[in-house]
């Protein structure tokens, strides 16, 4: 049926209060429970076969008005995972590539997801606006993507309304054509010409079938009138008994085939599918097959009606059984509501805690929706309880994140103070005092928590630039060569030559060499390349030892880090720590991806080569993760 043609499209500039209530990710979507099961509304008493047939005729009349234009089944799209831009593209593609009367479900799916996501965006923008000192009543937000969405929605509604307007016009024209055919048939019966009457009758039948559907209000009346005069024609067709008897025989055969099909449908397990097929068979019976001989009409119709009643009775029993399960479904839903009400968030102290809780609540929500459907009259009370329980959780969650935002603002203020202090010292020549102060500033920075994400990169760059500028100057000053430093350089060059002559040393001998190297003293910055040469020689020597690969890797790592500590190269130590953390994150992601892939092989045997290969890779990554964590632990123990 036509939807409201005067529905207005939302304004591009939208007040947040208009949609913010849709942004709650856990509570305000009614989903499937509030759906009334339409089939229940049309289940009739089955005291006799007439009621069953009337139900079928009513359904056929409704389909006739629509011209059998049912919504096509399409690939299921999970609109909830799409971004606003992707939703608009999906809406545009749906409208462009499909008949306008067959996309209502897809359009509604896009609308629901878009409103929810846009509502969440508005709420976020409003929160930032208020935090910046704005007044709630003054908040407005405009978005190009919202304008494009509104334009597409307007276009869809115009096309839809035009389609149904044309459909109404076509239904009326079809009715006039069918009434004209009925009048022509009546005239043919009254003014029969024995030479041409049968050929004319056939032509009228073909014309009738070629005419499209009429509205449901006129469908049954027009068909019954036409069918009545068709039977009159056959009953009066005395002058061409051969034609009449041949038609009667053909029609009887076709109707008996339909009766057999209906009787077979009565045994189908999918009763709703059988009912839909039954509607199609009734339509063929009525519209495509003519009458049978008068002495067979009641008998054939009786068999057809009785077979129809069997399917109708089974369908009636199916919905009666469903109604008996409503209380069971309600009880299941109330148990889930109790779990939601009892859910304890008092120990949630961090973002990680709340993310875990959100996932657990989402599992309970899905259990609620999967526990069964209820008609609106029975679902509303339990639905309100469910909404109240999820709202309780959402309120606690929103309070936490509001407090989290306030705390992040405080952290931002503290870090800005440290930046200003670091920038004031970056040109200082009071090396001892300034160095100690900057080291303390760096330690304080690490202890301060998160800041709002949109500021984090910028303030870190400013802080890092100020510290690096000072320490570059500091190291440049320290690394100007003097006589004592030249002695160290020469000694280490000579020591490198002796190391090259080592053959198959033990682990203890290598460690002794490292100790002796460090005891020679610290190289100035412009001679640090000697440390690099030394480390490469030591790495090759370690690789010749009969030891586990991870143990050798750890020895190489500790050698490098100890060398950086000896030279007090804080920047390189920090870089090493960042690199190690990055590697840990990468390895963890690889493990999670592989373990997720294993989930797709749940039915595969344990000796499946593909499964074995994935498990092998998981174990290898876990070994790598252990090594990287050990390296991180080693760096964190260093007091620098």
N, C-alpha and C positions, 0 to 999 in steps of 0.2 A: 504493500500500500504506500501511497505518497506520504513522505515525511513533511514536517512543517516547512512550508516554502518561505516563510518570513524570518527564518532563523538568521540572526545577525552574526557576522564574523567578528571575533575579538579585535579590539583596537591594537595597533602596533605598539603604542606606548601603554603599558599595562601596569596598573597599580598592583603591588605585590599582594595586598590583602585579598585580591580577587582569586588568586590561584595558590597561594602559599599552603593552604590546607591540603592541597593535592600532593605536596612534596614529601610527605612522610612516607618513608620507604617500607614501613611495616604495618600500617593500620587501616588506610581508608579506601581500599579497593575491594569491592564486594565480591568480585569474581563470580564463581560458578554457583555458590550456594543459594543466592537469591533468585536464581532462574526458576521460573515456574515451569513444570513439565507440561508442555502444551498438549501432549497427547492425552493427558488425564482429563483435560477440559472437554474433549470430544468423545470420551468413552460413554457409550449409551447402554441402557439396559438391554439385555439380550433375551427377552422373553420370547421373541419370535424372529424369523429371518428378516422381516421387513426393516427392523431397526438397524440390522447390520448393513443391509443394502443402502439404506438412507445415509448411513455414515460414509460409505464409499462414494455415493453420488454427491454428497456435500463436498468431499475432498476434491473430486474431479471438477466440480463447478469452480472451486477456488483456483485450481491449477489452470482451468480454461481461461479465467480472467487474466492470469499472468502470462498466458500463452506458453505455459510450461517452461517459463524462463527461471529456472532454479539457480541458486548460487552454485557456481562451479567449485569443485574441490581443488585446492591449489596446494603447492608445497608449503608446509607450515614454516612461518618466519617468526623467530623469537625477537619481537620488536624491542623487548626490554633491554637487550644488550647493545642496541644501536645508539650512536650519538645523535644529537639533534640534526646535524647536517645529513647523516645517513638516513634518518627517518624522513626528511624532506625529499631526498633523492628517491627513496622507496615509494613515497606517496606519488611523486611525479611519474615514476615508471608504472605504477599500478593504474593510474588514471589514463595514461597514454596507451597502454598495451592491452587493455581489457574492455569489454562492453560495460557501459556505465552502470547497468542494472545488476551486474554480477559481482561487484566489488565492495558491497557494504561491510562485510566482515573484516576485509583487509583495511579499509579506511578507518573503521572503528578501532581496530588494533593499533594503527599508527597514531590516531588521536589520543588514545589512552596513554600510550608510552610518551608521546610528545608533551602532553599536559603535565605528566608527572615529572619529567626531566626539566622542563622549562620552569615549573613551579619550584623545584629544588634550586635551580640557578637564580631565580628571583629572590628566594630566601637568602641565599648566600650574598648576593649583591646588596640586599637591604641591610644585612648584618654589617657588612663593610661600611655602608653609608652611615649607619647609626654610630658605629665605632669611631668614625671620622668626625663625629659631632653633628651629623645631620638630624633633622626632625623626621620622624616616621611618616607624618602626613604629607611631607614634601617629596617623598621618594617616588621616582619614576625611572623606568628602564626601557629603552628601546633596543631592538635587535633586528638586523637585516634578515637573519634566518627566520625570525617570527613573521616578518612581513611576507617573505616568500611562502611560508607555510599557510598563512591566512589567504594569500592569493590563490594558492592551489585548492584550498578548501572551498573558497567561493566558486571557483571554476567547476569543481566537482558538483556542487549543489545546483549550479545553473544547468549543467548537462543532465543531471539526474531529474530535475524538475521538467526540463524540456522533453526528456524521454517519456516520463509518465503522462505528460500532457498529450504527446503524440499517441501514446498507447490508448488513452481514453478516447481520443478521436477515432482511432482505428477500430476499437471495440464497438463504438456506435455505428460506424460504417458497415462493419461485418454483420451487425444485427439487422440493419436495413436490407443487406444482400440476402441474408438467410430468410427473412420474412418474405422477400420477393420470390425466392425459390419455392417456399411453401405455397404461396398464392398460385404460382405457375403449376405446381403439382396438383393442387385442387382443380385448377382449370383443365389440366390434362385428364383427370378422372371424369369430370363432368362432360367434356367434349371429346371423348376418346375416338381416335382414328385408328382402326384396327391395323392399318398398314404400317403406320409409323409410331404408334403409341409406345411400344417397348423401347425403340431406339431413343425416343424423346425422354422416356423415363430414365434410361441409362445416362443420358447427357445431364439431366437434372441432378442425379446422384453424384456424378463427377464434379459438377459445379458446387454442390453443397460441401463436398469434402475439401475442395480447393479453397473455400472461404476460411479465413482465419478465425481465432477465438472470439467469443463475446463475453460480456461481463457475467460474473457468477450469478447475479440477480435474474438474468434472463436465460442462462445456459440450459437448465433442465426443462423449462417451459418450451423453449424453441425446439429442443431435441424431441421431447415427447410429442409435440404437435407434428413435427416432420415425420417421426416414426409412425404415428397414428395413420397419416395419409399414405405412407409407404405400404402399410399393411392393407389399407383400403384398396390400393392399386392392385396388390397381388390377389386379394380376395375377389376382385372384379375382373381379373384377367382370364376370362373364360375362352377368349378367341385364340389364345396362344398358350395352350396348356404345356406344350413342350418346353417353351422358354421358362414358364413359371416353375414347372416341376424340376427343371435343371437347376434353377436358382435356389429353390427350396432345398434340394439335395446338397448343393455346395455349401449353403449357409449352415445346414444341420451338421455337416462334417466339421466345419470350422468351429462351431459352437461346442461340439462334443470335445474337440481338441482343447479348447479353453477350459472346459470343465475338468478334464484330466489334469491340466496344469494347476488349476486351483486346488484340486484334491491333493496333488503332490506338495504344493506349498504349505498345506496344513500340517505337514510332517517336518517342515524345516525347523532347525533349532533357533535361527535368528528370526524371531517373530516380527520385529519391526521391519526387517528387510522383506519378509514375506508379505507384510501388509502393503508396502510400497509397490511391490510387483503386482499385488492384487488390484491396486488402483489402475495400473496400466492395462491389465487384462479386462477390467470393467469398461475402460474407455474404448478398447478395441471392440468389445462386445456391442457397445452402444453405437459407435460411430463408423466402424469399418465393415461390420457384418450385417447383412440384411435379415429379414424375417424368415422363419421356417413355416412349414405348412400348418394350417390352423389346428389340426388335430394333435400336433406335436408341441405347440407353443407353451402350454402350461407345464407339460412334463419337463421339457428342456429348461425352462426358467426355474422350475422347482429344484432341479438338480443343481443348477448354478447358484441359486440362493442358499441352498443347504450347505454347499461347499464353502460359500462366502461366510456363512455363520460360524463354521468351525474355526476359521482363522480369527474372526472377530472375537469369539468366545475365548480362544487361547490368549489373545491380546488383552482382553478384559482381565483374565486371571493373572496375567503378567503384572499389570499395573496394580491390581489388588494386592499381590504379593509384595510389590514395591512399597505400597502404603503401609504394610505390616512391618516393614523394616525401618520406617522413619524413626521410631523411638530408639531403635538400636543405634542409628546414625547420630541422633541427637545426643545420646549418652556418650558416644565416642568423642564427639566434638566438645562436650562439657568437660570431659576428662582432660583434654588438651588445654582448654581454657583455664582449668585449675592449675595445670603445670605452668602456664604463662603467668598466672597471678602469683604463684609461689616462687617464681624465678628470682633468685637473690643477686642483686648487683652491688651490694654494699662493699664487696671486696675488690671491685674494679677500680684500680688506681691509675691505669695507664691506657694509652691508645690501643696497645696490643690486647689488654684485657677486654676492652670494649669490642674490638673486632672479633674476638673469639665469641663473646656473648651474642653479637649480632648474627653470626653464623648459626649458633645454637637456636636462637629464636626463629630464624628463617626455616630451620628444619621442622620446628613445631608448627609453624604456619603452613608449610607444605603438607604435614600430616593432617592438619585441620581440613584443608581443601581436598585432600585425597580420600578422606574418610567417607565421602558419599555426597550426593546432591539431595537437596530438599526443595520443595515448593516454597514460594515466598511466604505464605501464611505460616509455615512451620519453622522457617529459617530465621525470621526477623529477630526474635527474642534472643536466640543463641548467638546470632551475628552481633548484636549490640554488646553482649557480654564479651565476645571475642575482641571487638573493637576497643572496649574499655581496658582489657588486659594488655593489648599491644600498646595502647596509648600510655599506660602506666610505665611500660618499659621505655618508650620513646621519650617520655618526659625526663626520666632519669638520665638517659643518654644525652639529651639536649643540654641539660644542666651541666653535665661533665664537660662537654665540648665548649660550652660558653665559658666555663671557668678556665679550660685549657687555652682558649684564645686570650683571655686576660693575662694568664701566666706567660704566654709567649710574648705579649706586648711588654711585660716587665723584663723578660730576658733580652728583648731587643734594646730596651733602654740601657741595660747594663752593658751590653756588648758595644753600643755606640760610645759609651763613656770610655771603654778600654781602647777603642779605635782612636778617639781624640787624644788619649794619653800616649799611645804608640806613635801617632803622627807628630806629637810635640817633641818626642825623643829621637826621631830618626836622623836628625842632623847633629846630635850631641857628640861631644868629644870626651866626655867624662866616662871613659870606657868601662871602668869597673862598676860604678854605680848604675849607669844606664843599662849595662848588660844584665846585671842582676834584676833590675826593674822589669826589663822586657821579658826575661825568662819567667818571672812571676806573672806578668800579664798573660803570657801564653798558657801558663798552667790554669789561671783563672778562667780564661776563655773556654778551655776544655770542660771545666766544671759547670759552666752555665748551660742550661737546657736549650731546647729548640726555640727558634724564632719563627714568625710567619714565613711560609715558604717563599712568598714573593720577594722577601727582603734578604733571604739567607745567602744567595750567591753574591749579591752586590756588597754586603757588609764583609763577607769573607775575603773578597778580592781587595777591599780597602785595607783590612787588617793585615793580610798577608803581604801586600805591597809595602806597607810601613815597616814591618818587621824585617823583610828581606833587604830593604834599602839600608837599614841600620847595620844588619849583620854582614852585608857585603862590604860596607865601609870598615867594619870592625875587622873582618878577616883580611882585607887588603892591607890594613895597617899592621896587623900581626905578621903578615907573610913577607914583609920586606926583608930580604936576605941580610943576615949578619954573619959574622965569622963562625959563631957556634952552630948556626943552622947549616952552614956550608959543610961543616965537619960531619953533621948527621947525613947530609946528602951523599957525600963521598963514601961514608961508611956503608950506607945501604946499597949503593951501587956495587961496591966490592962484595958485599954479602950476597947480592943477587947472583954473581958469577959462581960463588961456591955452591949455591943451591942447585944450579944446573948440573952439577957433577954428582948429585945424590942418586943412588941406584937402589931401587926396591926398599925404601925406608919403611919402618913400622909406624903405626899410628902415634905411638909415644914420641918417636923421633921427629915426626912431622910437627906435633904440638910443641915440642921443644924448639924447633926452628922458628915457629910463629912467635913464641915467647922471646927468643933472642932478637928477632926482627923488631919487636915493639920496644925492647929494652935499649935499642940503639937510639931511640928518641923519635920526636914527632917531626914529620917533614913539613916545610913551609907550603903554602897553598900552590905556588907555582911549580912545585916539584912532586905534587901528589900523584902524578902519573906513575911514579915508581911503586907506589902502593898497588896500583892496578896491575903492573907487571908481576909483582910478588904474588898477588892473589891468583892470577892465572896459573903461575907455576905451581902454587899450592893445590889449586883445584885439580890440575892434571895428576899431581902426586896422589891426592886422595882417591882419584878414580882407579888407580892401580892397586888399591888395597882390596883385600878379600872381605868385604863388608856389604851389608844391605844397602840398596840404593838410597832409601830414605835416610839412613844414618849418615851416609856420605854427603847427601844434600844438606843435612842439618849442620854438619861440620863446616861445610863451605859457607853456609849462611852465617853461623856464629862468628866465623873468622872475619867476614865482611863487616858485620855489625860491631864487633869489638874494635875493629880498626877505625870505624867512624866515631865510636865513643872516645877512643884515644885521641882523636884529632878534634873532638868537641864539635863535629859537624852536625849541628842540630837539624838543619834543613834537610840534609840527606837522610838522616834517621827518620824524620817525619815522612819523607817521601817513601822510604822503605815500608813504613808502617801503613801508609795509605795503599801502597801497591799490594801488600799482603792482605789487607782487608778486602780489597777489590777482588783478589783471586779467590778468597773464601766465598764471597757472594756469588762469583761465577760458578764455582764448583757446586755450591748448594743448589743453584738453579738447574744445573745439569742433572744433578741427582733427582731433584723433584720432577723434572721433565721425563727422565727415564722411568722413574717409579710410576708416574702417571701413564706412560705408555704400556707398562706391564698390566695396568688395569684392563686394557683392551684384549689381553690374552688370558682372561680369567678362565676360559673354557679349554685353553690349550694344555697339552700334557707337559709335565715338568722337563721331559727330555727333548722338547721341541728346540731345534737348533737356534731359532730366532729368539726364543725366550732365554735360552742359556747365554746367548751372546749379550742380550740386554743386561741380564743379571751380572755377567762378568764385568761389563762396563760400569755398572753401579758400584760393585766392590772396588774397582780400580779408582773411581772417583772418591769413594769413602776413604781409601788409603791416602789419597792426595789431600783430602780435607783434614785428616788427622795431622799430616805433616805441616800444612799451612797454619793450623791452629797452634801447633807447637812453636812455630816461628813467631806468631803473633804474641804468644805468651812470653817468649824470650825477650822481645822488644819491650813489652809492657813492664817487665821487671827492671829495666834500665832506668836509673835515676839521672835524667839529663835535663 
